[in-house]
Amino acid sequence: MNLAPGLLDLRPGRAGVVAALMLLGGCAAPVAGPPPLLRAAAGQTRAGQEAYLTGRASESLPPLAEAVRLHLAAGDLPGAARALLNLALAQRAAGDTQAAAASAARLRDLTPAALQQAAEGAGKEGPDPGLSIATVWLDALLADDRGDFPAAAGLLGSVTDKLPAASPWTGRLETLRAALALGEDRPAEALIHARAGQTACAAARDQAEEARAWRLAGTAQMRLGQWPGARADFLASLRIEETLGAGARMAGDLRQLALIAGQLGDDAGARLYAQRAVAIDSARSRGP
């Protein structure tokens, strides 16, 4: 599951929908592919993802909200559910926690019907449980943001047994467990979960979450006073974020690396890391 940072990939699959257009008493050749509303939804999602990836979370909200509307208008409830998840994550990134919570509530309400529709169109093995897991993961993420760590842990525990083998969600759940452990000042436990998250996210090619797992591991090592290990973890995160072009997160990693370099007595390195962070922040403040 190769996802854009923090966002789920919403490209609609080729569902084999066949359309026949009557023209002047004749019939055009059947065209396989998603119907027009779903093609439009995919376009809105791409626009939202582009804005999100370039650090313009607020600008990503209108196209992502339109993608939700278009999926619903097309009767594609599973697609609408995934679009709602994307919208909530973008609202969270834009700092609108109230809107993110409202989108999460809409997602909870929609998920049962979306799962029913997915089951009707699934093969003998049944629908992918990823949608229900994603809904719980989002609720747990927002609970973590609120500092309600027991609620977040309970939510994660409720889906652990539902994970299929080699689930692409394993990494995200482990990474969130690492964040919860840090929130409750359990850095040694956080480091264990972060390492598990790194491995699972790398296997799923979930680069943004893998970078987050490295970052959480680095934070845990800082709290444990393990400065060389913390430096290696933040460097690993930085390398991934460079490939994603995630300037804001790169700047954050660089600031942590400056602090770590100072702890290690590398004053020249600390200055260089800090200068790189300032250069990124300055460019971002001026806009594209």
Secondary structure, DSSP 8 states (H G I E B T S, - for coil): ----TT-----------EE--EETTEE---EES--HHHHHHHHHHHHHHHHHHTT-HHHHHHHHHHHHHHHHHTT-HHHHHHHHHHHHHHHHHTT-HHHHHHHHHHHHHHHHHHHHHHHHTS-TT---THHHHHHHHHHHHHHHHHT-HHHHHHHHHHHHTT--TT-TTHHHHHHHHHHHHHHTT-HHHHHHHHHHHHHHHHHHT-HHHHHHHHHHHHHHHHHTT-HHHHHHHHHHHHHHHHHHT-HHHHHHHHHHHHHHHHHTT-HHHHHHHHHHHHHHHHHHHT--
